[in-house]
Amino acid sequence: MGFGALVRPHVTINCAMSADGKIGFVTRRQAKISGEEDLRRVHKLRASSDAIVVGIGTVLADDPKLTVKPEYAKGRNPIRVILDSKGRTPSDSHVLDGKAPSIIFTNRRCNRTFQNAEVIRCGDALVDLAGALGVLSKRGVKKVLVEGGEAVIWSFLREGLADDLRIFIGSLILGGKGGPTLAGGSGVTRIDDAIPLKLRRLRKIGNGALLEYVPARSLKR
């Protein structure tokens, strides 16, 4: 199944991490890093997006709802997009509660179906991110918000598929040698292979700081 030339939505990666670069506990569960002020920012960002993307690791660890909380922002819920190559999303997950549209992208070998979610098979082993963005674009999705986890964020950055990177740094230390970080995946072994960023804005939010970057590859689009 081909998806043609890449025409993709604008992609924003948003993540909160501790001052020591952790996005969760050593148990892999999400840690509450953002305060009330940053949560309002995040939910306004969700409300302004057409789709919100997470990986299966986030679903299994945190069972997120991926909706807009009315106490923080007003607006419609974005389409919930789950990158789940092998179809491991539990049937009782919040993303399958029918309270917002959900799409689960699997690889072509997965034959599982889900109640309250559309399944799109895209990619051989892992989900083809560029292909998935192309599918969303054809459906009128113009703004995509990527919220994790670390492997998904790394993949979007590595493949040059991100236009904005917003990192809230909370004023706390989580520690833990095995705790998840902002970007996981294979990483690089040479500084020349690092993904360069351009710092666009830095501002204080509550007791933390928000850094807004543009990946250098996106500047060439």
C-alpha positions in Angstrom: 0.0 0.0 0.0 1.6 3.3 -1.1 1.0 6.7 0.2 2.6 8.8 -2.5 4.7 11.9 -2.1 4.9 13.3 1.4 2.4 16.1 2.0 2.2 16.4 5.8 0.6 18.6 8.5 2.5 21.0 10.7 4.0 18.9 13.6 4.6 20.2 17.1 6.3 18.1 19.7 5.4 19.0 23.3 6.9 17.5 26.4 7.5 18.2 30.0 10.7 17.0 31.7 12.4 17.4 35.0 15.5 19.5 35.5 17.6 16.3 35.1 15.9 15.5 31.8 13.4 12.8 32.9 9.9 12.6 31.5 8.8 9.8 33.9 9.6 7.6 36.8 12.0 4.6 36.7 8.9 2.5 36.6 8.2 4.2 33.1 5.0 5.8 34.5 4.3 9.4 33.8 5.3 11.9 36.4 3.3 15.1 37.0 5.8 17.7 36.1 3.7 20.6 34.8 1.9 22.9 37.2 -1.5 24.4 36.7 -0.3 27.2 34.5 1.6 24.9 32.1 -1.4 22.5 32.0 -3.6 25.3 30.7 -1.0 25.9 28.0 -0.9 22.2 27.1 -4.7 21.9 26.9 -5.0 25.1 24.8 -2.4 23.5 22.5 -4.5 20.3 22.3 -7.6 22.3 21.5 -5.9 24.1 18.7 -4.6 20.9 17.1 -6.4 18.6 14.7 -4.8 15.4 15.9 -2.7 14.3 18.9 -0.2 11.5 18.6 1.3 9.1 21.1 3.0 5.7 20.9 1.8 2.5 22.3 4.3 2.7 25.2 2.5 5.8 26.5 -0.9 4.1 26.2 0.4 1.0 28.1 2.2 3.0 30.8 -0.3 5.9 31.4 -3.6 5.1 29.8 -4.1 8.7 28.7 -7.4 10.2 27.6 -5.8 12.6 25.2 -8.8 15.0 25.4 -9.2 18.7 26.2 -10.0 19.2 29.8 -12.7 22.0 30.0 -11.3 23.3 33.3 -8.1 24.2 31.4 -9.2 25.1 27.9 -12.3 25.4 25.6 -12.4 23.6 22.3 -13.1 20.4 20.5 -11.1 17.2 21.2 -8.5 16.4 18.5 -8.4 13.1 16.8 -6.5 10.6 19.0 -3.7 8.9 17.0 -1.9 5.9 18.4 1.2 4.4 16.8 0.8 0.8 17.7 2.8 -1.4 15.2 1.7 -4.8 16.7 -1.8 -3.9 17.8 -1.2 -4.0 21.6 -3.7 -1.3 22.7 -5.8 -2.8 25.5 -9.5 -3.0 24.7 -10.3 -1.0 27.9 -8.0 1.9 27.2 -9.3 5.4 27.5 -8.4 6.0 23.8 -11.1 3.5 22.9 -13.8 5.0 25.1 -15.6 6.7 22.1 -15.4 10.1 23.6 -13.2 11.4 20.7 -12.3 10.0 17.3 -9.4 7.6 17.4 -7.1 6.1 14.8 -4.7 3.3 15.5 -1.8 2.9 13.0 -0.4 -0.6 12.9 2.1 -2.4 10.6 0.7 -4.3 7.6 1.1 -7.7 9.3 -1.2 -6.8 12.2 -4.8 -8.0 11.7 -6.3 -6.8 14.9 -9.3 -4.5 14.9 -10.6 -2.2 17.7 -14.0 -1.0 18.9 -14.4 2.8 18.7 -11.2 3.2 16.6 -10.3 3.1 12.9 -7.3 0.9 12.1 -4.9 1.9 9.3 -2.0 -0.4 8.4 1.0 1.5 7.4 4.6 0.2 7.4 6.3 -3.1 7.5 7.8 -3.6 11.0 7.3 -0.2 12.6 4.6 2.3 11.6 5.7 4.5 8.6 5.5 8.0 10.2 5.8 9.9 6.9 3.0 7.6 5.5 0.8 8.1 8.5 1.2 11.9 8.3 0.3 11.7 4.6 -2.9 9.8 5.5 -3.8 12.4 8.1 -3.1 15.3 5.7 -5.4 13.8 3.1 -8.2 13.8 5.7 -7.8 17.5 6.3 -5.5 17.3 9.4 -3.3 20.4 9.3 -1.9 20.6 12.8 -0.5 17.6 14.7 0.6 17.5 18.3 3.0 14.8 19.3 3.1 14.1 23.1 5.4 11.1 23.3 6.8 8.9 24.5 10.5 9.0 24.1 10.8 6.6 21.2 8.1 8.4 19.2 9.7 11.8 19.9 13.1 10.5 18.8 11.6 9.1 15.6 9.9 12.3 14.6 13.1 14.3 15.2 15.4 11.8 13.5 13.2 11.6 10.4 13.0 15.4 10.1 9.2 15.4 10.6 8.9 18.0 13.4 8.4 21.7 12.9 8.4 22.8 16.5 9.7 21.4 19.8 8.3 22.8 23.0 9.9 21.6 26.3 8.6 22.6 29.7 11.3 22.1 32.3 9.9 21.6 35.8 11.8 22.6 38.9 12.3 19.1 40.3 14.7 16.1 40.1 13.4 12.6 39.4 16.7 10.8 39.1 16.9 7.1 38.2 19.4 5.5 35.8 16.6 3.8 33.8 14.1 6.6 33.8 12.7 7.7 30.4 14.1 10.8 28.9 12.9 13.3 26.3 14.2 11.4 23.3 15.0 7.7 23.4 15.6 5.4 20.5 19.0 4.6 19.2 20.6 8.0 19.8 23.8 9.1 18.1 27.5 8.3 18.8 29.0 11.4 17.2 28.2 15.1 17.8 28.1 15.6 14.1 25.1 13.3 14.0 23.2 15.2 16.7 19.9 16.9 15.7 20.5 20.6 15.8 17.9 23.0 17.2 17.4 26.7 17.0 16.1 28.3 20.2 13.2 30.6 19.3 11.9 31.5 22.7 12.5 31.0 26.4 9.9 32.1 29.1 9.1 31.4 32.7 5.8 29.6 33.4 4.9 29.1 37.0 7.9 27.6 38.7 9.4 26.2 35.5 10.6 27.3 32.1 9.3 26.7 28.6 11.9 26.3 25.8 10.6 26.6 22.2 12.8 25.3 19.5 12.7 24.8 15.8 14.6 21.7 14.5 17.2 22.8 12.0 15.9 20.4 9.4 12.5 22.0 9.6 14.0 25.4 8.7 14.8 24.0 5.2 11.2 23.1 4.4 
